[in-house]
Structures are given as C-alpha cells and as structure tokens.
Amino acid sequence: MMRWLTVLFTLSLLAGCGTQVTRLNPNDTVDLSGSWNDTDSRLVAEEMIQDALSHPWIAQYESRAGQAPTLIVGRVRNLSHEHININTFVNDMERALINSGRVNFVASSQERSEIREERIDQDLNATEQTRNAAGNETGADFMLKGQINTIIDVASDDQVRYYQVDLTLISMKDNRKVWLGQKKIKKLIENSKLRY
C-alpha cells in the first residue's frame, strides 16, 4: 500500500511540473530577455518603410519617370552581439513596402534564380499558350540595404542594450543614395543573468 501511495505522489508531482503553453496575439509585445525580438523587427520595419515612403525621392522619381518606382531589398547585415533572424526583418520590410501600394517590388536574387529555373522547365515542358518566356523581367530602380548594430553596457546584473538599424535606399541607375533611415531602440534589462 505504501508503495502505491509513493507512486501516486510521484506521478502527481510530475504532472504538476508539466509544460504550460499560453497562446498569444502575434501583435502583443512580449519581451522576456531584452534581446531583439519579433516586436522589434515588425515595428522597426514598419516605421522605417513609412519614413522612406514619406520623403521626396518617391515623388521626384514619379514625376521624372511617370510611374511608381520598383524596389528590391538587398543585403541587410547583422553586426550585433546577438543572433538576429535577418530574414524575418527583411520579410517585414518587404511586406510594409508591398502593402504601401506606393512602389513596385521585385524578387530577390535567390527568388529570381528559382523562378528562372522554372522558366527553363516551362520552355521545355509547357504549352506555347501557357509558357512564360525569359527576358521579360522588371528591373529594380532602387535597392534597399542596411545593417543592425548593438552596443551593450553591463554593470553587475543590469544591462542596457542599444540597437541601431540603418537603412539606405540607393538608385540602381547612378548609385545615388536617395534616402537614409535610422531607428534606435534602447532597453534596460534589470537582474539579467545573460552576459555578453
């Protein structure tokens, strides 16, 4: 009898220590560690793209060319102290650009390679009526490039994490920089056990 009580007590303890999952709204701000997170990525991308689209370069291009500019996102480098998923940040920027309705947007070099392979396959296997011929791609007028930097200040168990995101929009025609954007985030993390 004592053995069964011990087994039941142990099982009840283990059941009480189980993992608990709470579903959250993806737009909720949850900052557990103070590191760069999904909220930082989304908010920085949206704010910087709004800033880029509100400056004169876009109206100047439209009056000169008679159409909306075509953009591509180039390389965004992570020069910070921590792992940042750059793909998520780039996707947030692309979404904000496309959803603005103010610019056209073309595929990245990796995406273009896959599409070009599909065109070659279509050339060999698709009917004449449904085949998409090579040589009809739209070229980009501007490339958006950037980097993410950090400065970490640590004293005892407290940290200040400073993130600076710099983006540059460059004319493909003549390499002119037509817009420079910068967003800064500063976080105080108290009683942090994570050290850099």
mmCIF file of the C-alpha atoms, coordinates in Angstrom:
data_MODEL
# 
_entry.id   MODEL 
# 
loop_
_atom_site.group_PDB 
_atom_site.id 
_atom_site.type_symbol 
_atom_site.label_atom_id 
_atom_site.label_alt_id 
_atom_site.label_comp_id 
_atom_site.label_asym_id 
_atom_site.label_entity_id 
_atom_site.label_seq_id 
_atom_site.pdbx_PDB_ins_code 
_atom_site.Cartn_x 
_atom_site.Cartn_y 
_atom_site.Cartn_z 
_atom_site.occupancy 
_atom_site.B_iso_or_equiv 
_atom_site.pdbx_formal_charge 
_atom_site.auth_seq_id 
_atom_site.auth_comp_id 
_atom_site.auth_asym_id 
_atom_site.auth_atom_id 
_atom_site.pdbx_PDB_model_num 
ATOM 1   C CA . MET A 1 1   ? 0.000  0.000  0.000   1.00 0.00 ? 1   MET A CA 1 
ATOM 2   C CA . MET A 1 2   ? 2.810  2.379  0.880   1.00 0.00 ? 2   MET A CA 1 
ATOM 3   C CA . ARG A 1 3   ? 4.458  1.651  -2.456  1.00 0.00 ? 3   ARG A CA 1 
ATOM 4   C CA . TRP A 1 4   ? 1.270  2.664  -4.347  1.00 0.00 ? 4   TRP A CA 1 
ATOM 5   C CA . LEU A 1 5   ? 0.957  5.876  -2.369  1.00 0.00 ? 5   LEU A CA 1 
ATOM 6   C CA . THR A 1 6   ? 4.568  6.742  -3.194  1.00 0.00 ? 6   THR A CA 1 
ATOM 7   C CA . VAL A 1 7   ? 3.941  6.078  -6.915  1.00 0.00 ? 7   VAL A CA 1 
ATOM 8   C CA . LEU A 1 8   ? 0.761  8.195  -6.895  1.00 0.00 ? 8   LEU A CA 1 
ATOM 9   C CA . PHE A 1 9   ? 2.518  11.028 -5.047  1.00 0.00 ? 9   PHE A CA 1 
ATOM 10  C CA . THR A 1 10  ? 5.426  10.978 -7.541  1.00 0.00 ? 10  THR A CA 1 
ATOM 11  C CA . LEU A 1 11  ? 3.047  10.980 -10.525 1.00 0.00 ? 11  LEU A CA 1 
ATOM 12  C CA . SER A 1 12  ? 1.107  13.922 -9.110  1.00 0.00 ? 12  SER A CA 1 
ATOM 13  C CA . LEU A 1 13  ? 4.345  15.880 -8.636  1.00 0.00 ? 13  LEU A CA 1 
ATOM 14  C CA . LEU A 1 14  ? 5.422  15.159 -12.204 1.00 0.00 ? 14  LEU A CA 1 
ATOM 15  C CA . ALA A 1 15  ? 2.020  16.147 -13.568 1.00 0.00 ? 15  ALA A CA 1 
ATOM 16  C CA . GLY A 1 16  ? 2.254  19.464 -11.715 1.00 0.00 ? 16  GLY A CA 1 
ATOM 17  C CA . CYS A 1 17  ? 5.634  20.229 -13.301 1.00 0.00 ? 17  CYS A CA 1 
ATOM 18  C CA . GLY A 1 18  ? 4.397  19.838 -16.888 1.00 0.00 ? 18  GLY A CA 1 
ATOM 19  C CA . THR A 1 19  ? 4.888  22.438 -19.583 1.00 0.00 ? 19  THR A CA 1 
ATOM 20  C CA . GLN A 1 20  ? 2.212  25.087 -19.813 1.00 0.00 ? 20  GLN A CA 1 
ATOM 21  C CA . VAL A 1 21  ? 1.508  26.832 -23.117 1.00 0.00 ? 21  VAL A CA 1 
ATOM 22  C CA . THR A 1 22  ? -0.407 30.088 -23.466 1.00 0.00 ? 22  THR A CA 1 
ATOM 23  C CA . ARG A 1 23  ? -1.362 31.317 -26.910 1.00 0.00 ? 23  ARG A CA 1 
ATOM 24  C CA . LEU A 1 24  ? -0.674 34.999 -27.524 1.00 0.00 ? 24  LEU A CA 1 
ATOM 25  C CA . ASN A 1 25  ? -1.767 37.520 -30.102 1.00 0.00 ? 25  ASN A CA 1 
ATOM 26  C CA . PRO A 1 26  ? 1.180  37.901 -32.567 1.00 0.00 ? 26  PRO A CA 1 
ATOM 27  C CA . ASN A 1 27  ? 0.904  41.691 -32.170 1.00 0.00 ? 27  ASN A CA 1 
ATOM 28  C CA . ASP A 1 28  ? 1.323  41.536 -28.375 1.00 0.00 ? 28  ASP A CA 1 
ATOM 29  C CA . THR A 1 29  ? 4.608  42.868 -27.055 1.00 0.00 ? 29  THR A CA 1 
ATOM 30  C CA . VAL A 1 30  ? 6.367  40.203 -25.009 1.00 0.00 ? 30  VAL A CA 1 
ATOM 31  C CA . ASP A 1 31  ? 9.956  40.920 -24.046 1.00 0.00 ? 31  ASP A CA 1 
ATOM 32  C CA . LEU A 1 32  ? 11.366 38.115 -21.909 1.00 0.00 ? 32  LEU A CA 1 
ATOM 33  C CA . SER A 1 33  ? 15.133 38.520 -22.288 1.00 0.00 ? 33  SER A CA 1 
ATOM 34  C CA . GLY A 1 34  ? 15.589 42.033 -23.631 1.00 0.00 ? 34  GLY A CA 1 
ATOM 35  C CA . SER A 1 35  ? 17.074 40.646 -26.840 1.00 0.00 ? 35  SER A CA 1 
ATOM 36  C CA . TRP A 1 36  ? 15.910 41.680 -30.315 1.00 0.00 ? 36  TRP A CA 1 
ATOM 37  C CA . ASN A 1 37  ? 12.524 40.061 -30.859 1.00 0.00 ? 37  ASN A CA 1 
ATOM 38  C CA . ASP A 1 38  ? 9.579  39.843 -33.249 1.00 0.00 ? 38  ASP A CA 1 
ATOM 39  C CA . THR A 1 39  ? 8.073  43.095 -31.982 1.00 0.00 ? 39  THR A CA 1 
ATOM 40  C CA . ASP A 1 40  ? 11.324 44.989 -32.591 1.00 0.00 ? 40  ASP A CA 1 
ATOM 41  C CA . SER A 1 41  ? 11.563 43.550 -36.109 1.00 0.00 ? 41  SER A CA 1 
ATOM 42  C CA . ARG A 1 42  ? 7.994  44.410 -37.063 1.00 0.00 ? 42  ARG A CA 1 
ATOM 43  C CA . LEU A 1 43  ? 7.904  47.894 -35.530 1.00 0.00 ? 43  LEU A CA 1 
ATOM 44  C CA . VAL A 1 44  ? 11.292 48.955 -36.923 1.00 0.00 ? 44  VAL A CA 1 
ATOM 45  C CA . ALA A 1 45  ? 10.435 47.691 -40.408 1.00 0.00 ? 45  ALA A CA 1 
ATOM 46  C CA . GLU A 1 46  ? 7.034  49.402 -40.486 1.00 0.00 ? 46  GLU A CA 1 
ATOM 47  C CA . GLU A 1 47  ? 8.305  52.703 -39.079 1.00 0.00 ? 47  GLU A CA 1 
ATOM 48  C CA . MET A 1 48  ? 11.331 52.895 -41.370 1.00 0.00 ? 48  MET A CA 1 
ATOM 49  C CA . ILE A 1 49  ? 9.386  51.992 -44.503 1.00 0.00 ? 49  ILE A CA 1 
ATOM 50  C CA . GLN A 1 50  ? 6.757  54.627 -43.642 1.00 0.00 ? 50  GLN A CA 1 
ATOM 51  C CA . ASP A 1 51  ? 9.600  57.139 -43.245 1.00 0.00 ? 51  ASP A CA 1 
ATOM 52  C CA . ALA A 1 52  ? 11.170 56.106 -46.567 1.00 0.00 ? 52  ALA A CA 1 
ATOM 53  C CA . LEU A 1 53  ? 7.884  56.465 -48.428 1.00 0.00 ? 53  LEU A CA 1 
ATOM 54  C CA . SER A 1 54  ? 7.187  59.922 -46.969 1.00 0.00 ? 54  SER A CA 1 
ATOM 55  C CA . HIS A 1 55  ? 10.353 61.571 -48.325 1.00 0.00 ? 55  HIS A CA 1 
ATOM 56  C CA . PRO A 1 56  ? 10.736 63.483 -51.634 1.00 0.00 ? 56  PRO A CA 1 
ATOM 57  C CA . TRP A 1 57  ? 12.662 60.811 -53.568 1.00 0.00 ? 57  TRP A CA 1 
ATOM 58  C CA . ILE A 1 58  ? 9.465  58.943 -54.433 1.00 0.00 ? 58  ILE A CA 1 
ATOM 59  C CA . ALA A 1 59  ? 7.602  61.988 -55.790 1.00 0.00 ? 59  ALA A CA 1 
ATOM 60  C CA . GLN A 1 60  ? 10.712 63.090 -57.697 1.00 0.00 ? 60  GLN A CA 1 
ATOM 61  C CA . TYR A 1 61  ? 11.008 59.680 -59.323 1.00 0.00 ? 61  TYR A CA 1 
ATOM 62  C CA . GLU A 1 62  ? 7.303  59.532 -60.194 1.00 0.00 ? 62  GLU A CA 1 
ATOM 63  C CA . SER A 1 63  ? 7.371  62.993 -61.837 1.00 0.00 ? 63  SER A CA 1 
ATOM 64  C CA . ARG A 1 64  ? 10.509 62.111 -63.823 1.00 0.00 ? 64  ARG A CA 1 
ATOM 65  C CA . ALA A 1 65  ? 9.575  58.548 -64.854 1.00 0.00 ? 65  ALA A CA 1 
ATOM 66  C CA . GLY A 1 66  ? 5.777  58.831 -64.913 1.00 0.00 ? 66  GLY A CA 1 
ATOM 67  C CA . GLN A 1 67  ? 5.332  55.660 -62.861 1.00 0.00 ? 67  GLN A CA 1 
ATOM 68  C CA . ALA A 1 68  ? 5.910  54.214 -59.411 1.00 0.00 ? 68  ALA A CA 1 
ATOM 69  C CA . PRO A 1 69  ? 9.494  53.154 -58.633 1.00 0.00 ? 69  PRO A CA 1 
ATOM 70  C CA . THR A 1 70  ? 10.470 49.486 -58.488 1.00 0.00 ? 70  THR A CA 1 
ATOM 71  C CA . LEU A 1 71  ? 12.396 48.371 -55.405 1.00 0.00 ? 71  LEU A CA 1 
ATOM 72  C CA . ILE A 1 72  ? 14.391 45.356 -54.293 1.00 0.00 ? 72  ILE A CA 1 
ATOM 73  C CA . VAL A 1 73  ? 15.737 44.551 -50.836 1.00 0.00 ? 73  VAL A CA 1 
ATOM 74  C CA . GLY A 1 74  ? 19.450 43.839 -50.942 1.00 0.00 ? 74  GLY A CA 1 
ATOM 75  C CA . ARG A 1 75  ? 21.671 42.632 -48.144 1.00 0.00 ? 75  ARG A CA 1 
ATOM 76  C CA . VAL A 1 76  ? 20.841 43.572 -44.570 1.00 0.00 ? 76  VAL A CA 1 
ATOM 77  C CA . ARG A 1 77  ? 23.745 42.656 -42.288 1.00 0.00 ? 77  ARG A CA 1 
ATOM 78  C CA . ASN A 1 78  ? 23.575 41.691 -38.642 1.00 0.00 ? 78  ASN A CA 1 
ATOM 79  C CA . LEU A 1 79  ? 26.564 43.338 -36.949 1.00 0.00 ? 79  LEU A CA 1 
ATOM 80  C CA . SER A 1 80  ? 25.063 42.990 -33.481 1.00 0.00 ? 80  SER A CA 1 
ATOM 81  C CA . HIS A 1 81  ? 26.237 40.969 -30.485 1.00 0.00 ? 81  HIS A CA 1 
ATOM 82  C CA . GLU A 1 82  ? 23.378 38.505 -30.807 1.00 0.00 ? 82  GLU A CA 1 
ATOM 83  C CA . HIS A 1 83  ? 21.705 36.257 -33.323 1.00 0.00 ? 83  HIS A CA 1 
ATOM 84  C CA . ILE A 1 84  ? 19.039 38.189 -35.201 1.00 0.00 ? 84  ILE A CA 1 
ATOM 85  C CA . ASN A 1 85  ? 16.946 36.462 -37.817 1.00 0.00 ? 85  ASN A CA 1 
ATOM 86  C CA . ILE A 1 86  ? 17.570 38.861 -40.690 1.00 0.00 ? 86  ILE A CA 1 
ATOM 87  C CA . ASN A 1 87  ? 15.110 37.004 -42.938 1.00 0.00 ? 87  ASN A CA 1 
ATOM 88  C CA . THR A 1 88  ? 12.235 37.874 -40.619 1.00 0.00 ? 88  THR A CA 1 
ATOM 89  C CA . PHE A 1 89  ? 13.277 41.543 -40.599 1.00 0.00 ? 89  PHE A CA 1 
ATOM 90  C CA . VAL A 1 90  ? 13.637 41.618 -44.417 1.00 0.00 ? 90  VAL A CA 1 
ATOM 91  C CA . ASN A 1 91  ? 10.224 39.956 -44.799 1.00 0.00 ? 91  ASN A CA 1 
ATOM 92  C CA . ASP A 1 92  ? 8.699  42.592 -42.510 1.00 0.00 ? 92  ASP A CA 1 
ATOM 93  C CA . MET A 1 93  ? 10.213 45.338 -44.713 1.00 0.00 ? 93  MET A CA 1 
ATOM 94  C CA . GLU A 1 94  ? 9.026  43.688 -47.931 1.00 0.00 ? 94  GLU A CA 1 
ATOM 95  C CA . ARG A 1 95  ? 5.510  43.341 -46.526 1.00 0.00 ? 95  ARG A CA 1 
ATOM 96  C CA . ALA A 1 96  ? 5.423  47.010 -45.492 1.00 0.00 ? 96  ALA A CA 1 
ATOM 97  C CA . LEU A 1 97  ? 6.691  48.092 -48.937 1.00 0.00 ? 97  LEU A CA 1 
ATOM 98  C CA . ILE A 1 98  ? 4.243  45.952 -50.887 1.00 0.00 ? 98  ILE A CA 1 
ATOM 99  C CA . ASN A 1 99  ? 1.287  46.857 -48.674 1.00 0.00 ? 99  ASN A CA 1 
ATOM 100 C CA . SER A 1 100 ? 2.026  50.586 -49.047 1.00 0.00 ? 100 SER A CA 1 
ATOM 101 C CA . GLY A 1 101 ? 0.845  50.496 -52.672 1.00 0.00 ? 101 GLY A CA 1 
ATOM 102 C CA . ARG A 1 102 ? 3.369  53.257 -53.427 1.00 0.00 ? 102 ARG A CA 1 
ATOM 103 C CA . VAL A 1 103 ? 6.073  51.147 -55.065 1.00 0.00 ? 103 VAL A CA 1 
ATOM 104 C CA . ASN A 1 104 ? 6.502  48.097 -57.235 1.00 0.00 ? 104 ASN A CA 1 
ATOM 105 C CA . PHE A 1 105 ? 8.609  45.326 -55.834 1.00 0.00 ? 105 PHE A CA 1 
ATOM 106 C CA . VAL A 1 106 ? 10.752 42.667 -57.492 1.00 0.00 ? 106 VAL A CA 1 
ATOM 107 C CA . ALA A 1 107 ? 12.010 39.320 -56.243 1.00 0.00 ? 107 ALA A CA 1 
ATOM 108 C CA . SER A 1 108 ? 15.365 38.887 -54.523 1.00 0.00 ? 108 SER A CA 1 
ATOM 109 C CA . SER A 1 109 ? 18.320 37.256 -56.279 1.00 0.00 ? 109 SER A CA 1 
ATOM 110 C CA . GLN A 1 110 ? 17.600 33.904 -54.580 1.00 0.00 ? 110 GLN A CA 1 
ATOM 111 C CA . GLU A 1 111 ? 13.935 34.038 -55.562 1.00 0.00 ? 111 GLU A CA 1 
ATOM 112 C CA . ARG A 1 112 ? 14.828 35.028 -59.143 1.00 0.00 ? 112 ARG A CA 1 
ATOM 113 C CA . SER A 1 113 ? 17.124 32.000 -59.505 1.00 0.00 ? 113 SER A CA 1 
ATOM 114 C CA . GLU A 1 114 ? 14.265 29.665 -58.614 1.00 0.00 ? 114 GLU A CA 1 
ATOM 115 C CA . ILE A 1 115 ? 11.874 31.459 -60.960 1.00 0.00 ? 115 ILE A CA 1 
ATOM 116 C CA . ARG A 1 116 ? 14.406 31.337 -63.812 1.00 0.00 ? 116 ARG A CA 1 
ATOM 117 C CA . GLU A 1 117 ? 14.777 27.582 -63.323 1.00 0.00 ? 117 GLU A CA 1 
ATOM 118 C CA . GLU A 1 118 ? 11.002 27.268 -63.575 1.00 0.00 ? 118 GLU A CA 1 
ATOM 119 C CA . ARG A 1 119 ? 11.017 29.287 -66.835 1.00 0.00 ? 119 ARG A CA 1 
ATOM 120 C CA . ILE A 1 120 ? 13.608 26.925 -68.294 1.00 0.00 ? 120 ILE A CA 1 
ATOM 121 C CA . ASP A 1 121 ? 11.400 23.998 -67.289 1.00 0.00 ? 121 ASP A CA 1 
ATOM 122 C CA . GLN A 1 122 ? 8.363  25.700 -68.847 1.00 0.00 ? 122 GLN A CA 1 
ATOM 123 C CA . ASP A 1 123 ? 10.315 26.320 -72.028 1.00 0.00 ? 123 ASP A CA 1 
ATOM 124 C CA . LEU A 1 124 ? 10.833 22.563 -72.341 1.00 0.00 ? 124 LEU A CA 1 
ATOM 125 C CA . ASN A 1 125 ? 7.542  21.251 -70.973 1.00 0.00 ? 125 ASN A CA 1 
ATOM 126 C CA . ALA A 1 126 ? 4.730  23.858 -71.034 1.00 0.00 ? 126 ALA A CA 1 
ATOM 127 C CA . THR A 1 127 ? 2.402  24.558 -73.946 1.00 0.00 ? 127 THR A CA 1 
ATOM 128 C CA . GLU A 1 128 ? 3.050  27.600 -76.121 1.00 0.00 ? 128 GLU A CA 1 
ATOM 129 C CA . GLN A 1 129 ? -0.059 29.346 -74.732 1.00 0.00 ? 129 GLN A CA 1 
ATOM 130 C CA . THR A 1 130 ? 0.991  28.977 -71.066 1.00 0.00 ? 130 THR A CA 1 
ATOM 131 C CA . ARG A 1 131 ? 4.773  29.328 -71.388 1.00 0.00 ? 131 ARG A CA 1 
ATOM 132 C CA . ASN A 1 132 ? 6.397  32.401 -69.827 1.00 0.00 ? 132 ASN A CA 1 
ATOM 133 C CA . ALA A 1 133 ? 9.379  33.452 -71.899 1.00 0.00 ? 133 ALA A CA 1 
ATOM 134 C CA . ALA A 1 134 ? 12.696 34.593 -70.471 1.00 0.00 ? 134 ALA A CA 1 
ATOM 135 C CA . GLY A 1 135 ? 13.794 38.207 -70.900 1.00 0.00 ? 135 GLY A CA 1 
ATOM 136 C CA . ASN A 1 136 ? 10.609 39.894 -69.640 1.00 0.00 ? 136 ASN A CA 1 
ATOM 137 C CA . GLU A 1 137 ? 11.662 40.633 -66.061 1.00 0.00 ? 137 GLU A CA 1 
ATOM 138 C CA . THR A 1 138 ? 11.234 44.049 -64.497 1.00 0.00 ? 138 THR A CA 1 
ATOM 139 C CA . GLY A 1 139 ? 14.447 45.634 -63.303 1.00 0.00 ? 139 GLY A CA 1 
ATOM 140 C CA . ALA A 1 140 ? 14.685 47.414 -59.971 1.00 0.00 ? 140 ALA A CA 1 
ATOM 141 C CA . ASP A 1 141 ? 15.136 51.188 -59.861 1.00 0.00 ? 141 ASP A CA 1 
ATOM 142 C CA . PHE A 1 142 ? 16.296 51.246 -56.218 1.00 0.00 ? 142 PHE A CA 1 
ATOM 143 C CA . MET A 1 143 ? 17.901 48.829 -53.778 1.00 0.00 ? 143 MET A CA 1 
ATOM 144 C CA . LEU A 1 144 ? 17.307 48.946 -50.032 1.00 0.00 ? 144 LEU A CA 1 
ATOM 145 C CA . LYS A 1 145 ? 20.351 47.873 -47.994 1.00 0.00 ? 145 LYS A CA 1 
ATOM 146 C CA . GLY A 1 146 ? 21.162 48.071 -44.305 1.00 0.00 ? 146 GLY A CA 1 
ATOM 147 C CA . GLN A 1 147 ? 22.662 46.828 -41.102 1.00 0.00 ? 147 GLN A CA 1 
ATOM 148 C CA . ILE A 1 148 ? 21.793 46.265 -37.450 1.00 0.00 ? 148 ILE A CA 1 
ATOM 149 C CA . ASN A 1 149 ? 24.348 47.232 -34.772 1.00 0.00 ? 149 ASN A CA 1 
ATOM 150 C CA . THR A 1 150 ? 24.302 46.948 -30.994 1.00 0.00 ? 150 THR A CA 1 
ATOM 151 C CA . ILE A 1 151 ? 26.067 48.433 -28.024 1.00 0.00 ? 151 ILE A CA 1 
ATOM 152 C CA . ILE A 1 152 ? 25.797 46.525 -24.739 1.00 0.00 ? 152 ILE A CA 1 
ATOM 153 C CA . ASP A 1 153 ? 26.539 48.274 -21.441 1.00 0.00 ? 153 ASP A CA 1 
ATOM 154 C CA . VAL A 1 154 ? 26.722 45.972 -18.405 1.00 0.00 ? 154 VAL A CA 1 
ATOM 155 C CA . ALA A 1 155 ? 27.035 46.773 -14.711 1.00 0.00 ? 155 ALA A CA 1 
ATOM 156 C CA . SER A 1 156 ? 26.534 43.989 -12.183 1.00 0.00 ? 156 SER A CA 1 
ATOM 157 C CA . ASP A 1 157 ? 23.263 42.237 -13.121 1.00 0.00 ? 157 ASP A CA 1 
ATOM 158 C CA . ASP A 1 158 ? 21.872 45.160 -15.141 1.00 0.00 ? 158 ASP A CA 1 
ATOM 159 C CA . GLN A 1 159 ? 22.275 45.804 -18.856 1.00 0.00 ? 159 GLN A CA 1 
ATOM 160 C CA . VAL A 1 160 ? 21.414 48.493 -21.339 1.00 0.00 ? 160 VAL A CA 1 
ATOM 161 C CA . ARG A 1 161 ? 21.042 47.198 -24.880 1.00 0.00 ? 161 ARG A CA 1 
ATOM 162 C CA . TYR A 1 162 ? 21.164 49.776 -27.619 1.00 0.00 ? 162 TYR A CA 1 
ATOM 163 C CA . TYR A 1 163 ? 20.127 48.730 -31.141 1.00 0.00 ? 163 TYR A CA 1 
ATOM 164 C CA . GLN A 1 164 ? 20.685 50.940 -34.163 1.00 0.00 ? 164 GLN A CA 1 
ATOM 165 C CA . VAL A 1 165 ? 19.192 49.979 -37.515 1.00 0.00 ? 165 VAL A CA 1 
ATOM 166 C CA . ASP A 1 166 ? 20.494 51.896 -40.531 1.00 0.00 ? 166 ASP A CA 1 
ATOM 167 C CA . LEU A 1 167 ? 18.870 51.534 -43.948 1.00 0.00 ? 167 LEU A CA 1 
ATOM 168 C CA . THR A 1 168 ? 19.927 53.131 -47.228 1.00 0.00 ? 168 THR A CA 1 
ATOM 169 C CA . LEU A 1 169 ? 17.957 53.383 -50.467 1.00 0.00 ? 169 LEU A CA 1 
ATOM 170 C CA . ILE A 1 170 ? 20.293 53.503 -53.460 1.00 0.00 ? 170 ILE A CA 1 
ATOM 171 C CA . SER A 1 171 ? 19.482 54.366 -57.082 1.00 0.00 ? 171 SER A CA 1 
ATOM 172 C CA . MET A 1 172 ? 20.410 51.479 -59.385 1.00 0.00 ? 172 MET A CA 1 
ATOM 173 C CA . LYS A 1 173 ? 20.918 53.924 -62.279 1.00 0.00 ? 173 LYS A CA 1 
ATOM 174 C CA . ASP A 1 174 ? 23.642 56.091 -60.764 1.00 0.00 ? 174 ASP A CA 1 
ATOM 175 C CA . ASN A 1 175 ? 24.388 54.791 -57.216 1.00 0.00 ? 175 ASN A CA 1 
ATOM 176 C CA . ARG A 1 176 ? 22.916 57.909 -55.594 1.00 0.00 ? 176 ARG A CA 1 
ATOM 177 C CA . LYS A 1 177 ? 21.717 57.472 -52.029 1.00 0.00 ? 177 LYS A CA 1 
ATOM 178 C CA . VAL A 1 178 ? 18.191 58.884 -52.104 1.00 0.00 ? 178 VAL A CA 1 
ATOM 179 C CA . TRP A 1 179 ? 17.122 58.066 -48.537 1.00 0.00 ? 179 TRP A CA 1 
ATOM 180 C CA . LEU A 1 180 ? 18.906 57.256 -45.275 1.00 0.00 ? 180 LEU A CA 1 
ATOM 181 C CA . GLY A 1 181 ? 16.835 55.854 -42.439 1.00 0.00 ? 181 GLY A CA 1 
ATOM 182 C CA . GLN A 1 182 ? 17.782 55.203 -38.864 1.00 0.00 ? 182 GLN A CA 1 
ATOM 183 C CA . LYS A 1 183 ? 15.875 53.688 -35.971 1.00 0.00 ? 183 LYS A CA 1 
ATOM 184 C CA . LYS A 1 184 ? 17.206 53.345 -32.421 1.00 0.00 ? 184 LYS A CA 1 
ATOM 185 C CA . ILE A 1 185 ? 15.941 51.079 -29.645 1.00 0.00 ? 185 ILE A CA 1 
ATOM 186 C CA . LYS A 1 186 ? 17.245 51.202 -26.068 1.00 0.00 ? 186 LYS A CA 1 
ATOM 187 C CA . LYS A 1 187 ? 16.305 48.588 -23.457 1.00 0.00 ? 187 LYS A CA 1 
ATOM 188 C CA . LEU A 1 188 ? 17.135 48.396 -19.761 1.00 0.00 ? 188 LEU A CA 1 
ATOM 189 C CA . ILE A 1 189 ? 17.301 44.799 -18.534 1.00 0.00 ? 189 ILE A CA 1 
ATOM 190 C CA . GLU A 1 190 ? 17.462 44.524 -14.757 1.00 0.00 ? 190 GLU A CA 1 
ATOM 191 C CA . ASN A 1 191 ? 18.684 41.446 -12.875 1.00 0.00 ? 191 ASN A CA 1 
ATOM 192 C CA . SER A 1 192 ? 19.877 39.906 -16.123 1.00 0.00 ? 192 SER A CA 1 
ATOM 193 C CA . LYS A 1 193 ? 21.717 36.595 -15.960 1.00 0.00 ? 193 LYS A CA 1 
ATOM 194 C CA . LEU A 1 194 ? 22.714 36.798 -19.615 1.00 0.00 ? 194 LEU A CA 1 
ATOM 195 C CA . ARG A 1 195 ? 26.189 38.250 -20.178 1.00 0.00 ? 195 ARG A CA 1 
ATOM 196 C CA . TYR A 1 196 ? 27.892 39.377 -23.389 1.00 0.00 ? 196 TYR A CA 1 
# 
